[in-house]
Amino acid sequence: MFKSKLFGAIVALSAAALLAPATTASAATKRISYEEAWAVCKQDVSILPGEQQQNRYARGAACMKKHGYRLKKSSMQ
C-alpha cells in the first residue's frame, strides 16, 4: 500500500516537472506584429543576391510562419 502511494506521488511529480518549463516559456514569449515580422523576414530574404524568386518567396514564407503569420502574396512585390 505504501509503495503504491509513493510510486503515484513520484509519477505525479515527474509529470508536473515536465510540464512546468513548457508553460512558463510560452508565457514569456511576446508575439510581434505582422509589419515587424515582415521587416525582419525581408532582411533575411534579401541577404542572398541573385537567388531566384521562388527561393526568396519560400524563405519569406518560412520566416513568417516561424513568427506565427501567413505570408501574403501582395507583400512580396
C-alpha positions as CSV (number, residue, x, y, z in Angstrom):
1,M,0.0,0.0,0.0
2,F,2.8,2.4,1.0
3,K,4.8,1.6,-2.1
4,S,1.9,2.2,-4.5
5,K,1.2,5.7,-2.9
6,L,4.9,6.5,-3.2
7,F,5.0,5.4,-6.8
8,G,1.9,7.5,-7.5
9,A,3.5,10.6,-5.9
10,I,6.7,10.1,-7.9
11,V,4.8,9.8,-11.2
12,A,2.7,12.9,-10.4
13,L,5.8,15.0,-9.5
14,S,7.5,13.8,-12.7
15,A,4.6,14.8,-14.9
16,A,4.4,18.2,-13.2
17,A,8.1,18.8,-13.6
18,L,7.9,18.0,-17.3
19,L,5.0,20.4,-17.9
20,A,6.3,23.3,-15.8
21,P,9.0,24.6,-18.1
22,A,6.8,24.4,-21.2
23,T,4.1,26.6,-19.7
24,T,6.5,29.3,-18.3
25,A,8.5,29.5,-21.6
26,S,5.4,30.0,-23.8
27,A,4.1,32.7,-21.5
28,A,7.3,34.7,-21.7
29,T,7.4,35.0,-25.5
30,K,5.7,38.0,-27.0
31,R,4.3,37.9,-30.5
32,I,5.5,40.7,-32.7
33,S,3.2,42.5,-35.2
34,Y,2.8,41.5,-38.8
35,E,4.8,44.5,-40.0
36,E,7.6,43.9,-37.6
37,A,7.8,40.2,-38.6
38,W,7.8,41.2,-42.3
39,A,10.6,43.7,-41.7
40,V,12.8,41.0,-40.0
41,C,12.0,38.4,-42.7
42,K,12.6,40.8,-45.6
43,Q,16.1,41.4,-44.3
44,D,16.7,37.6,-44.1
45,V,15.4,37.1,-47.6
46,S,17.4,39.9,-49.2
47,I,20.7,38.6,-47.9
48,L,21.5,36.4,-50.9
49,P,21.5,38.4,-54.1
50,G,20.9,36.6,-57.3
51,E,18.7,34.0,-55.6
52,Q,15.6,33.0,-57.7
53,Q,12.2,34.5,-56.8
54,Q,10.7,31.1,-55.8
55,N,13.5,30.5,-53.3
56,R,13.1,34.0,-51.8
57,Y,9.3,33.5,-51.5
58,A,9.8,30.1,-49.8
59,R,12.3,31.6,-47.4
60,G,10.0,34.5,-46.6
61,A,7.0,32.3,-46.1
62,A,9.0,30.0,-43.7
63,C,10.2,33.0,-41.8
64,M,6.7,34.5,-41.4
65,K,5.4,31.1,-40.3
66,K,8.1,31.0,-37.7
67,H,6.7,34.2,-36.3
68,G,3.1,32.9,-36.4
69,Y,1.8,34.6,-39.6
70,R,0.9,33.5,-43.1
71,L,2.7,35.2,-45.9
72,K,0.5,37.4,-48.2
73,K,1.4,37.4,-51.9
74,S,0.9,41.1,-52.2
75,S,3.6,41.8,-49.7
76,M,6.4,40.3,-51.9
77,Q,6.0,42.9,-54.6
